[in-house]
């Protein structure tokens, strides 16, 4: 169970803080909810505490793990699948996993594809969402400004893996 002030990650929205814990009556039953607030963008969600583990709510990574992640980005292999539908489904599953290394893989693959051929509207939205998920967690973990983390990640993303 998380407490007010804890830094947590929602797998499909990114990192934020538990701003409050409230008890509300919905459809005849009373439940407790985490009030999840994202510092970047100001998104506010109410997440049922009873379902938070099922949803994949977790604590943010520490600064050492954040550094390992950023330094591993150049070595991430980029998918070359030309089947848009298959690629989109696989990338969506990676995002839903909540694993930042998989999120980084989605971003790197889409960024490289965008440079070579461009992206569809759906993939462009996915790239934006994946970047938000990754950057929001790294910003909170590293206690660094958004633009500083964004520059570091973008630089790492554009490096090709060593063959």
N, C-alpha and C positions, 0 to 999 in steps of 0.2 A: 504494500500500500504506500502511496506517495503522500507527501505533506505539502501544505501551502509553501510556495517558494522553490520547490524542487524543479530542476531542469529536466524535461522529459522530451521524448520524440514520439510523434504520431507517424506511423509508416507512410501515410499518404499526404501528409501536410507539412511535415518537418518538425523542427525543434521549437520549443516554447517553454513556458513556465506554468506550474499549477498556481493559478491566481487565487483560487478559492475552492472550497468544498461546500456544496449546497445540497439540501434535501428538498426534493420537489415531488409533487403528486401529479402523475401523468397517467391518463386512462385508468383511473381508479386505484393505482398502486403507488406507493411512496418509494422513491429510490434516492440514493446519494449519487452525486455527480461531481467529477472533477471539472472545474472551470479552467480550460486550457487556453492560454493566451500566447500568441506568437508576437514577439517584439517586432519582427520584420513583417510589415503588411497589416498588423493589428487584428488578424483573424482571431475570433473567439468561438470556442466550441465547448459544448457540455458533453462530457464522456461519462457514460454510466460506469461507476466504479466496479460493479459486478462483471462488466464485460471488458474492462480495460486490458486484461491479459489476453483475451481472445482477439481483441482488436490489434494488439501488438505494441501497446504503449510500453516504453522502456526508458530507462535513465540514459542521458547523453553519454557519449564516450569521453574519456579523459584526454587531456592535452597530449600525452605520449602516444596514445592510439591515433589521435587526429594527425599527428606528425607522421606516423607510420603509414597512414592512409594516403596522405598527400605525396609522400615520397614513393609510394607504390604505383601511383597513377601512370607514370610513363611506361611501366611494364605491363599494363593491362592490354590484352589483345582486343582488337576491334573486329566485331562481326562483319562479315561481308555478304550475308544472305540477301539476295535480290527479291525474295518473295515478301512484299510489303506486309501482308496480313500475318504471316508467320513471325516476322521480325517484330511487329507491333505487339502481338500476343506474348512473345517471349520477354520483351522489354517490360510490359505491364506486370508480368509475374515477378520479374526482378525487382521492380519498384515496390510491389506489395510485400516482398520478403522482409523489408525493413533493414536489410543488410547494406551498410554504406558502401561496401566494396562492389556489390551488385548495382547499386545506384550509380556509382562512379563509372562502371562498365557501360551502363545505358547512356550516360552523358557523353562519354568519350566516343562511343559508336555513332551517336547521332551527330555530334559535332564534326567528326571526320566525314560522315556521309553528307552533311550539309555543305562542306567545303568542296566535295567532289561533284555532287549531283543536285543538291538542294533537298529540302524536306517537304513532305506534304503538310497540310494544315494540322492534321492529327499528330504527326511526329513533332512538329514545331511546338505544339502545346505540351506534349510529353517531355520534350527537352526542357522547356521552361519549368515545368513542375518538378522534374528530377533535379534541376539546378537549385531550385528553392529548397528541396528536401536536404540536399547535401550541404549547401552553403549555410543554411540556417543552423544546422548542428555544429558545423566547424566554427562559425562565428561565436557561438555560446561556449563551446569547448575551449577554444583558443583565447577567448577574451580579447578579440581583435576586431577592428572595424570591418564592416561588410566588404568595402571596396578592396581592402588589403587582401582578405581571404579570396575574394573573387579573382583578383589578378594572379595570385599564386596558383589557384586551381586551374584557371584558364591556361596558364603557361605550361603546367604539368600535363593538361589534357591534350595539348597540341604536339607533344613529343610522341614519336612513334616507339613502339616496343622494340627492345633489342632482340634481333633474331638470332 
